[in-house]
């Protein structure tokens, strides 16, 4: 029973940083989205749905980091792993973002094909791509930070950001 408790605690601790990051990031995107579509009559995400999405994303990132194909370039310069992970995460985010909009249209359409046609006809593409660009930038920032934590260690990164920094040998 003690091993199970320790494993659950370890999983929970691993889940906190990406979940908090995506919680803040998704709320930021929701605020931008509200400002962009105010008065358009389009449905807005609620804080509860954003919180659930952050929990799902946090767990997805933790699980994805366990896959050998995600951490493909651990011995190369950091830009390799950052670029690789960011590309994968941005592609998945693009798919999820598109499916989110498709779902909104599917609720009122007779089928998925009709919903997709209506989506292509009615979506405001500049808004879609603006949100996607912000999301991509936030994902790149997350990948940079997670790689720095991987290389320097959580304790060193915490000390660098929040102090006090350990004494450096001369």
C-alpha positions as CSV (number, residue, x, y, z in Angstrom):
1,X,0.0,0.0,0.0
2,X,2.9,2.4,0.8
3,X,4.4,1.8,-2.7
4,X,1.1,2.7,-4.3
5,X,0.8,5.8,-2.3
6,X,4.4,6.9,-3.2
7,X,3.7,6.2,-6.9
8,X,0.5,8.2,-6.8
9,X,2.3,11.1,-5.1
10,X,5.1,10.9,-7.7
11,X,2.6,10.9,-10.5
12,X,0.7,13.9,-9.0
13,X,3.9,15.9,-8.5
14,X,4.9,15.3,-12.2
15,X,1.4,16.4,-13.3
16,X,1.5,19.7,-11.4
17,X,3.9,21.8,-13.6
18,X,2.4,21.1,-17.1
19,X,-1.2,21.3,-15.7
20,X,-0.5,24.7,-14.1
21,X,1.2,25.9,-17.2
22,X,-1.6,24.9,-19.5
23,X,-4.2,26.1,-17.0
24,X,-2.7,29.6,-17.3
25,X,-2.0,29.3,-21.0
26,X,-5.5,28.2,-21.9
27,X,-7.1,30.9,-19.8
28,X,-4.9,33.4,-21.6
29,X,-6.1,32.0,-24.9
30,X,-9.7,32.1,-23.7
31,X,-9.3,35.8,-22.8
32,X,-7.9,36.5,-26.2
33,X,-10.7,34.6,-27.8
34,X,-13.3,36.5,-25.9
35,X,-11.8,39.8,-27.0
36,X,-11.7,38.6,-30.6
37,X,-15.3,37.3,-30.8
38,X,-17.1,39.6,-28.4
39,X,-20.5,40.3,-29.8
40,X,-20.4,37.6,-32.5
41,X,-22.7,35.2,-30.7
42,X,-20.2,32.4,-30.8
43,X,-20.0,30.2,-27.7
44,X,-17.2,30.9,-25.2
45,X,-15.4,28.4,-23.2
46,X,-16.0,28.3,-19.5
47,X,-13.4,28.2,-16.8
48,X,-14.5,24.6,-15.9
49,X,-13.9,23.4,-19.4
50,X,-10.6,25.1,-19.5
51,X,-9.6,23.5,-16.2
52,X,-10.6,20.1,-17.5
53,X,-8.6,20.7,-20.7
54,X,-5.6,21.8,-18.7
55,X,-5.8,18.5,-16.6
56,X,-6.1,16.5,-19.8
57,X,-3.2,18.3,-21.5
58,X,-1.0,18.0,-18.3
59,X,-1.5,14.3,-18.2
60,X,-1.1,13.9,-22.0
61,X,2.3,15.7,-21.8
62,X,3.4,13.5,-18.9
63,X,2.4,10.4,-20.8
64,X,3.9,11.7,-24.1
65,X,7.2,12.3,-22.4
66,X,7.4,8.6,-21.5
67,X,7.3,7.6,-25.2
68,X,10.7,7.0,-26.7
69,X,9.9,8.8,-29.9
70,X,9.1,12.1,-28.0
71,X,12.6,12.4,-26.4
72,X,14.3,11.6,-29.6
73,X,17.4,13.8,-29.4
74,X,18.4,13.9,-25.7
75,X,22.2,14.1,-26.5
76,X,21.9,16.7,-29.2
77,X,21.8,20.4,-28.7
78,X,18.6,21.5,-26.9
79,X,17.2,23.1,-30.1
80,X,16.7,19.6,-31.6
81,X,14.6,18.2,-28.9
82,X,12.7,21.5,-28.4
83,X,11.9,21.7,-32.2
84,X,10.9,18.0,-32.4
85,X,8.6,18.1,-29.3
86,X,7.2,21.5,-30.2
87,X,6.4,20.3,-33.8
88,X,4.6,17.3,-32.5
89,X,2.7,19.2,-29.8
90,X,1.7,22.0,-32.2
91,X,0.4,19.5,-34.7
92,X,-1.7,17.8,-32.1
93,X,-2.9,21.2,-30.8
94,X,-3.9,22.2,-34.4
95,X,-5.9,19.0,-34.7
96,X,-7.6,19.5,-31.4
97,X,-8.3,23.1,-32.1
98,X,-9.9,22.2,-35.4
99,X,-11.9,19.4,-33.9
100,X,-13.1,21.8,-31.2
101,X,-14.5,24.1,-33.8
102,X,-15.9,21.1,-35.8
103,X,-17.7,19.9,-32.7
104,X,-19.4,23.3,-32.3
105,X,-20.7,23.0,-35.9
106,X,-21.6,19.3,-35.6
107,X,-24.0,20.0,-32.8
108,X,-26.3,21.9,-35.3
109,X,-25.5,20.0,-38.5
110,X,-27.1,16.8,-39.7
111,X,-23.7,15.0,-40.0
112,X,-20.0,15.3,-39.7
113,X,-19.5,16.1,-43.5
114,X,-22.2,18.8,-43.3
115,X,-20.6,20.2,-40.1
116,X,-17.2,20.3,-41.8
117,X,-18.6,22.1,-44.9
118,X,-20.4,24.6,-42.6
119,X,-17.2,25.1,-40.6
120,X,-15.2,25.8,-43.7
121,X,-17.8,28.3,-44.9
122,X,-18.4,30.1,-41.7
123,X,-15.2,30.0,-39.6
124,X,-13.3,33.3,-39.3
125,X,-9.9,32.0,-40.4
126,X,-7.8,34.9,-39.1
127,X,-9.2,34.3,-35.6
128,X,-8.5,30.6,-35.9
129,X,-4.9,31.1,-37.0
130,X,-4.3,33.9,-34.4
131,X,-5.3,31.6,-31.6
132,X,-3.2,28.8,-33.2
133,X,-0.2,31.1,-33.3
134,X,-0.6,32.1,-29.7
135,X,-1.0,28.4,-28.7
136,X,2.1,27.5,-30.8
137,X,4.2,30.1,-29.0
138,X,3.0,28.9,-25.6
139,X,3.8,25.3,-26.5
140,X,7.4,26.4,-27.7
141,X,7.9,28.2,-24.3
142,X,6.7,25.1,-22.5
143,X,9.1,22.8,-24.5
144,X,12.0,25.2,-23.9
145,X,11.3,25.2,-20.1
146,X,10.8,21.5,-19.9
147,X,14.1,20.8,-21.7
148,X,16.0,23.3,-19.5
149,X,14.5,21.5,-16.4
150,X,15.6,18.1,-17.9
151,X,19.2,19.3,-18.5
152,X,19.7,21.5,-15.4
153,X,17.4,19.7,-13.0
154,X,14.3,21.0,-11.2
155,X,16.2,22.2,-8.1
156,X,18.7,24.2,-10.1
157,X,16.0,25.8,-12.2
158,X,14.0,26.6,-9.1
159,X,17.1,28.2,-7.6
160,X,17.8,30.2,-10.7
161,X,14.3,31.6,-10.9
162,X,13.4,32.0,-7.2
163,X,16.8,32.0,-5.5
164,X,19.0,31.8,-3.6
165,X,21.3,30.5,-6.2
166,X,23.9,28.0,-5.0
167,X,27.5,29.2,-4.9
168,X,29.3,28.5,-8.1
169,X,32.8,26.9,-7.9
170,X,35.5,29.2,-9.1
